[in-house]
Amino acid sequence: MRVAAYQAPLLPSGSTEVAVRLIRERIEWCESEGVEILCCPEGVLGGLADYAHLPIAFAIDVERGQLDAVLAPLASDRVTTIVGFTESAPRGRLYNAAAILQGGSVVGVYRKLYPAINRSVYAPGDRMPVFTVGDLTFGILMCRDSTYREPARIMAEQGAVALFVPTNNGTAIETRPRDRLTAKTIRRGK
């Protein structure tokens, strides 16, 4: 299975339409290269809420179908895409989340377990789901989550043989020579 990681440029808060256009271009590249999973960074849609003046303005409500509508242009029959976004949840909570888009449908959402080190507008997630694409079962650990052993262990116990870590290491778009996209082949050993 071929997988790709896309480190998108750090866009201004609320630049969801620009991000969707950039990701769509990467999906088309993945389709032409035989890549089956594309992993995009946390906060690629709308930016990271910890750095925004009004984070609720670009937060996406999963339960009301907003996420499906935003991700519709990214639908692909051949490429599953992991997309980071700020989730608006009941009781005014915000989550740093990642959606798994497969065949044009959101098949799951992961919420970051360990938000920023000091202070964050994000609430911590409390689940460690695993997802399956083809015969690959995987988990997601966002950024700081990957510094803790327990989530990876729990996901492995649930059958995960790979972990995707969508971390936002982007720099401002004007300082980047060009966007980067890399692909690797994952081989399952016995």
N, C-alpha and C positions, 0 to 999 in steps of 0.2 A: 504494500500500500504506500502510495506517495502522499506526503503531507507537506504543507507549506506554511511558513510563518510570515506574516506581513506586519512590519513595524511602520504604521502609518505616521504621517507628520502630525505634530501636535497642532491641532486646529483651534481657533477661538471657540469659546463656549457657545453652544447652540448651533454649530456648523454641521448639523446632522445631514442635510442634503448633500453637502460637499463630500462628507465621509462616505455616504452611500454610493455616490458616483465613483469615488476612488476604489472602494471595495468591489464594486461591479466590474471595474477594469481588471482587478486582480483575479476575480472569479473567471473571467473570460480567459485570462492567461492560464489559470489552473486547468480549465477545460481543455485547452490546446496542448497542455503538457502532461495530461493524465493524472493530475493531482486530485485526490479524493477528499482531503480535508484541508481547509484553509483556516488558520488561527489568526485572528486579528486582536489587537491589544485591548486592554481594559479601557473603558471610557472613550473608545474610538467614535461612538455616536454621541455627540453633544459635549464631550469633554468630561473631565473629572470634577465632580461636584465640590470637592474640598477647595478648589481654586476658582470657583465661580461666584459671582455676586448674588445671583438668584438661581440656585441650582434646580429648584422645583420647576423653573420655566422650561427646562429641556429634559426633565425626567419623563420616563415612559411608563405608562400604566399597563402592565401585562394583562391583568384580569379584565380590563375593558377592551382588549383587542388592539390597543395602540401599537404594540410591538409587531404584531402580524402586518399591520398596515405599513409601518416604517420599513420593515424588512422585505416586503413584497418584491421590490425591484432586484433583490439579491437571489431570487429563486433560481435553482439549478437542479437538473435531474442527475448530474454527475458529481457535483461538489457540495459537500457539507461544510457550512461555515460557522465558526465560533466568533461571535461578535460581542464586544464589551459595551455596556451602556449603563446609565443611571436609572434604576428602577424606582418608580413611585409606588408605594405600597400603602395599605390601610393604616390609619392612625398617624398619617403624616410622615411615615418612615421612608427613608431613602436607602437603597442598597446599591453597592457597587456589584454589578451582575454581568453575567455572560450568557447569551442565548445560543442554543444549538439550532441552526436552521438546516433542515434536511428535506429535500424534495419540495421546497416552497412552504414548509410548515415548521413552526417552532415546536421542537420535540422535547425541549427541556430548558431549564434555566438554573444556573449555579449562582449563588450569592456568596461573595467574598466573606470568609470567616473572620479574618483579622484585618480590619480597616487600619488606617494610618497609625503610626507608632505613638504619637502624642495625643492628637485630638482629631476627630473626623465628624463630618455631618452624616456619614454612613452608619447605619446600624449593622452589627455583625450578623452574618448568615448563620444558620444552625443545622444545615444538612450537607451531606457529602455524597451526592448522587453519582452514579456512573452512567455512561451512555454507550451505545453500540452503533457503529457504522460498519456495514459489511460484517466481517468476523473480528473486528477490532473493538474491544471494550476499553474505554478510557475514562479518566476523571479529569477534573479541572481544578487547579490551584492558582488563584490569582495573586501575583506579586508576593506580598509578605506571607501569604498562606504557605508558600513553598519552603519557608524556614522552619516549619513545624513538622515533626515526623508523624504524629498521630493521624492527621487527615489522609496522608498517602497510605498509611497502613490500613486504615479503614476502607479506603477505596480499593486497595489491592485485595482485601478480604472479600469484597463484593465482585471481584473478577477483573478489575482494571489491570491491564498490562502496559498501559502508557498513560502519561500525565501531560496535559497541555497546560502551559503557564502563560496566559495572556497578560503580560506586563506592559505598562505604558512607559516606554523609554524614549518617546518621540521628542524631537526638537522642533522648534518653530519652522513652518514650511519654508520661510524665506532663507533659512540658514542651511537647508539640506541641498546637496547636489542633485539628488533624485531619490524617489521612494525606493525602498529595498524590499525584495521578495525573494525568499529562498525556499527551496524544496528539498526534501530528504525522503528516502525510502525507508519505511519501517518493515523489518522482517521479524516475524514471530518465531522465536526458537522454541524447541520442545524440551 
